């Protein structure tokens, strides 16, 4: 099977995009895993663009483990830019499992997307039992064998936990990430972020993405971290979230809706032989 597809990324968070609006490509879970494998094509997520009469398109996101995800912030921004080029329209609305997301294309491939309101109730995240989502009191251990208790849980289309620590370099996200992702408290697993506050408008993060593993950047994790910072009175309404590859700017408006702004890459055409 020959598949015409596209490759894009937002701060290194990369995607294979398959346009299913005219010709429908159906893939098995194993085929999705193969495409996402770094030894084959390689990406954090596979995205299908589908026709939608109520929006510019419908998006479906699949993690590299083959499981479907409810939201992908950077992926939404990338596809918004892709469709903007096609329709010559700077305002794009895309339907996702977590609702309709509106994006605006600014200058120099900068795209801002309104992710919407965060969910904070234990059964919305979801957790397996009722708990204080602002502080789950989950233990993580740093590289010096010191214990750290905490974790704020937030759902921004998918479940996230954010640990605010004094020194981000002291924590091994590749060890902590899979342990917390698969913690019994998260029935649908979760995305894990270790975050260090530099000031009221800057947070540095490391992210372990549910179903994808270590990622260079994660849009929904940036949104969840910024919201958790505000919730814990650590940051302001506008915060930059810094990854190793660059920053995403997150703002929370007067209606408590989260907006994410950042760069997207060029669009690269690829051919996949399965």
C-alpha positions in Angstrom: 0.0 0.0 0.0 1.3 3.4 -1.0 0.1 6.3 1.2 0.7 10.0 0.3 1.2 11.8 3.6 2.8 14.9 5.2 5.3 15.5 8.0 5.1 18.6 10.3 6.2 19.5 13.8 5.7 22.1 16.5 9.0 22.6 18.4 10.2 19.1 17.4 6.9 17.5 18.5 6.4 15.7 15.2 3.5 14.3 13.3 2.6 12.2 10.2 -0.5 13.7 8.7 -2.8 11.6 6.4 -5.5 13.5 4.5 -8.7 11.4 4.5 -11.0 14.0 3.1 -11.1 12.6 -0.5 -9.6 9.2 -0.4 -10.0 7.2 2.9 -7.0 5.3 4.2 -7.9 2.8 6.9 -5.0 1.6 9.1 -4.8 -1.1 11.7 -3.3 -0.4 15.1 -0.1 -2.4 14.0 0.2 -0.2 10.9 -0.1 3.0 13.0 2.6 1.7 15.4 4.8 0.9 12.4 4.5 4.4 10.8 5.2 6.0 14.2 8.3 3.8 14.8 11.5 5.9 14.5 13.2 3.0 12.6 10.5 3.4 9.9 9.0 6.9 9.3 8.8 8.0 12.9 6.6 10.5 14.7 5.1 11.3 18.1 1.5 11.1 16.7 -0.3 10.1 13.6 -3.1 12.5 12.6 -6.0 11.8 10.2 -7.8 14.8 8.6 -11.4 13.9 7.9 -14.3 15.8 6.3 -16.6 17.7 8.7 -19.7 19.8 7.6 -19.6 21.8 10.9 -15.9 22.8 10.7 -13.0 23.1 8.4 -12.1 19.5 9.1 -12.3 16.8 11.8 -9.1 15.5 13.4 -8.2 12.1 14.9 -5.0 11.7 16.8 -3.2 8.4 17.4 -0.2 8.0 19.8 2.9 6.0 18.8 1.5 3.0 20.8 -1.5 2.9 18.4 -4.0 4.3 21.0 -6.3 7.2 20.1 -5.8 10.5 21.9 -8.5 13.1 22.7 -6.4 16.1 22.0 -3.1 17.2 20.6 -2.3 20.9 20.8 0.8 21.1 18.6 -0.8 18.7 16.1 -3.9 21.0 15.9 -1.7 24.0 15.3 0.1 22.2 12.5 -3.0 21.1 10.7 -4.6 24.5 11.1 -1.6 25.9 9.2 -1.8 23.2 6.6 -5.5 23.9 6.0 -5.0 27.7 6.1 -2.5 27.4 3.2 -5.1 25.4 1.3 -8.1 27.6 1.9 -6.2 30.9 2.1 -8.0 31.7 5.4 -6.2 32.8 8.6 -9.0 31.5 10.9 -9.5 27.8 11.0 -11.9 25.7 13.1 -11.1 22.0 13.6 -13.3 19.4 15.3 -11.6 17.0 17.8 -12.7 14.5 20.4 -12.3 17.3 22.9 -14.5 19.7 21.0 -14.1 22.4 18.3 -10.8 24.2 18.4 -10.3 27.6 16.8 -6.9 28.6 15.5 -5.5 31.8 14.1 -2.5 31.9 11.8 -0.3 34.8 12.5 2.9 35.9 10.7 5.9 33.7 10.1 4.1 30.4 10.7 3.1 31.3 14.3 -0.2 29.7 15.1 -2.4 30.3 18.1 -5.1 27.8 19.2 -7.8 28.1 21.8 -7.7 24.8 23.7 -10.7 25.7 25.9 -11.3 25.3 29.6 -9.4 23.0 31.8 -11.3 20.2 33.7 -10.4 19.9 37.4 -12.9 17.5 38.9 -11.5 14.0 39.9 -14.0 12.2 37.7 -13.3 14.5 34.7 -9.6 13.8 34.6 -10.3 10.9 35.3 -9.0 9.5 38.5 -9.9 6.1 39.9 -11.1 7.6 43.2 -12.1 11.0 44.6 -9.0 13.0 45.5 -7.9 16.6 45.8 -6.7 17.2 42.2 -4.7 20.2 43.1 -2.4 18.0 45.1 -2.5 14.2 44.6 0.3 13.7 47.1 2.1 11.3 44.7 5.7 10.5 45.5 8.5 10.9 43.0 12.2 10.5 43.8 15.0 12.7 42.4 18.5 11.5 41.3 19.8 12.3 44.8 17.2 9.9 46.3 15.2 12.7 47.8 11.4 12.2 47.9 9.1 14.8 46.5 5.3 14.7 47.2 2.8 16.5 45.0 1.2 16.5 41.6 -1.6 18.7 40.2 -4.0 16.8 37.9 -5.7 18.6 35.0 -7.6 17.5 31.9 -7.2 19.7 28.8 -8.6 17.1 26.3 -6.5 14.4 27.9 -5.2 13.7 31.4 -2.1 15.5 32.8 -0.2 15.6 36.0 2.3 18.3 36.8 4.9 18.2 39.5 6.5 21.6 40.4 10.0 21.0 41.6 12.9 23.3 42.7 15.4 21.9 40.2 14.2 20.2 37.0 17.7 18.6 36.3 17.4 16.6 39.5 14.6 14.5 38.1 14.8 11.7 35.5 11.6 12.0 33.4 12.4 8.8 31.5 12.2 6.8 34.8 9.5 8.8 36.5 7.3 9.2 33.4 6.3 5.6 32.7 5.8 4.9 36.4 3.3 7.8 36.9 1.7 7.3 33.4 0.7 3.8 34.5 -0.1 4.7 38.2 -3.3 2.9 39.4 -4.9 6.3 40.2 -5.1 7.0 36.4 -7.5 4.5 34.7 -6.9 6.1 31.3 -3.1 6.7 32.0 -1.8 10.3 31.9 0.8 12.7 30.6 3.5 13.5 33.1 5.3 16.9 33.4 8.2 17.9 35.7 8.1 21.7 35.9 10.4 24.4 37.4 9.2 27.9 37.9 11.8 30.5 36.9 9.5 33.5 37.4 5.8 34.4 37.2 6.0 34.3 33.4 8.4 31.4 32.7 8.2 27.7 33.5 10.8 25.2 32.2 9.4 21.6 31.7 10.2 18.0 30.8 7.3 16.0 29.4 6.6 12.3 29.2 3.6 11.8 26.9 1.0 9.1 27.4 1.3 6.5 24.7 4.3 8.3 23.1 7.0 8.5 25.7 9.6 11.2 25.9 8.7 14.1 23.7 10.5 17.3 22.6 7.4 19.3 23.2 3.8 18.8 24.1 1.1 21.5 23.5 -1.5 20.2 25.9 1.2 19.6 28.6 2.2 23.3 28.2 -1.5 24.3 28.6 -2.0 22.1 31.7 1.3 23.3 33.2 0.4 27.0 32.8 -3.0 26.4 34.2 -1.6 24.5 37.2 0.9 27.3 37.8 -2.0 29.8 38.0 -4.1 27.5 40.1 -1.3 27.2 42.6 -0.6 31.0 42.6 2.8 30.4 41.1 2.4 32.2 37.7 0.3 34.9 36.0 -2.4 34.6 33.3 0.3 34.7 30.6 3.2 32.2 30.9 5.9 31.0 28.6 6.5 27.2 28.8 10.1 26.3 27.8 11.0 23.0 26.3 14.5 22.0 25.2 13.6 23.0 21.6 11.9 26.4 22.3 8.9 28.0 24.0 5.1 28.0 23.7 3.2 31.0 25.0 0.1 30.2 27.0 -2.5 32.7 28.1 -5.7 32.2 30.1 -8.4 34.7 29.2 -11.2 36.3 31.3 -13.5 33.3 30.6 -10.8 30.9 31.9 -10.2 29.5 28.4 -6.6 28.5 27.6 -4.8 29.8 24.4 -1.6 28.4 23.1 0.7 30.2 20.7 3.9 28.9 19.0 5.7 28.1 15.8 5.0 25.3 13.3 7.3 23.8 10.7 7.2 23.7 7.0 5.0 21.1 5.4 7.0 18.1 4.0 5.3 15.7 1.5 6.2 12.1 2.2 5.3 8.7 0.6 4.7 5.7 2.9 5.0 2.2 1.6 3.3 -0.4 3.9 
